Amino acid sequence: YRQCAIHSGIKVRTVKKKLEHKWEPKSEESTSCINENTKMIVLNYPNNPTGKVLPKKLLDEIVEIAKKHDLFILSDEIYSNYSNDEWKSILSYNYQKSIITQSFSKSHSMTGYRIGYVVSSQDVINKLTRLQALCLTNVSEPIQYTAMKSLNDDVDDNVKTIDERLTRLQEICKEMDLEFVNPDGAMYIFARTKNPINTSELCERLLEEGLAIAPGIGFGDYNEFFRISACQDIKTLNEGMDILKTKIKD
Ligand SMILES: Cc1ncc(COP(=O)(O)O)c(C=O)c1O
């Protein structure tokens, strides 16, 4: 979102979150980012890469801030299926200036289909439709029909699978003495070693060993962190984590 906005000439202020604060933004920090030009707050919970879900009280406060300053809230809820009980959709606030984005990539493992959807007011949808017609023309009809049919599918098994994998990854990360917060949702662990290392270099070296993890720098100023994704079966994850153990020691 940051890069898209910057590319469109929009100024972005990021609320930096810390592992020490369990990745929770402070509501006063969000307020201090707002000035008379501010138009929108962008949220992504459950979060990629931290797996954080905001406590309800904090989310209530953020919605109040948006109302007070008459701001849009763009909430990327792509990981909503993969979340603990604390998670609450921005839709549930019935706030007129909400824009919720969703995708079939995570809930239905349909990444290659390249389809998602937006829930918002008629006015916002009309504007987005015009933009889409210019940028994308349209998503092909067979894909639209496939996606609509998939909406009726039961995706509980996907959720269970990711949950089991995340549990195993957390066990291994604890054994490895990595620093991380147990994810509340999504499908990742965002971790760092006790002695900070340059994870961009580490990730390059790991690729040569056949292991792909994402360097923290891809998510902002988090160069000492790396993101492990629970997107392989447990046997493959175990093998990958063995490679990680060896290479972190080198
Ligand atoms: C938070 C978040 N939003 C959006 C996307 C993009 O999903 P899609 O495959 O629908 O483009 C991702 C993909 O990883 C994501 O993590």
PDBQT file of the ligand as one rigid body, heavy atoms in Angstrom, charges set to zero:
ROOT
HETATM    1  C1  LIG A 301      -1.942  -8.369   3.365  1.00  0.00    +0.000 C 
HETATM    2  C2  LIG A 301      -2.030  -8.808   1.948  1.00  0.00    +0.000 A 
HETATM    3  N1  LIG A 301      -2.854  -8.162   1.115  1.00  0.00    +0.000 NA
HETATM    4  C3  LIG A 301      -2.964  -8.510  -0.181  1.00  0.00    +0.000 A 
HETATM    5  C4  LIG A 301      -2.218  -9.552  -0.690  1.00  0.00    +0.000 A 
HETATM    6  C5  LIG A 301      -2.347  -9.862  -2.155  1.00  0.00    +0.000 C 
HETATM    7  O1  LIG A 301      -3.152 -10.910  -2.430  1.00  0.00    +0.000 OA
HETATM    8  P1  LIG A 301      -3.606 -11.256  -3.918  1.00  0.00    +0.000 P 
HETATM    9  O2  LIG A 301      -3.006 -12.589  -4.234  1.00  0.00    +0.000 OA
HETATM   10  O3  LIG A 301      -5.082 -11.269  -3.886  1.00  0.00    +0.000 OA
HETATM   11  O4  LIG A 301      -3.056 -10.189  -4.812  1.00  0.00    +0.000 OA
HETATM   12  C6  LIG A 301      -1.347 -10.252   0.129  1.00  0.00    +0.000 A 
HETATM   13  C7  LIG A 301      -0.549 -11.354  -0.409  1.00  0.00    +0.000 C 
HETATM   14  O5  LIG A 301       0.353 -11.898   0.167  1.00  0.00    +0.000 OA
HETATM   15  C8  LIG A 301      -1.240  -9.871   1.496  1.00  0.00    +0.000 A 
HETATM   16  O6  LIG A 301      -0.415 -10.502   2.344  1.00  0.00    +0.000 OA
ENDROOT
TORSDOF 0
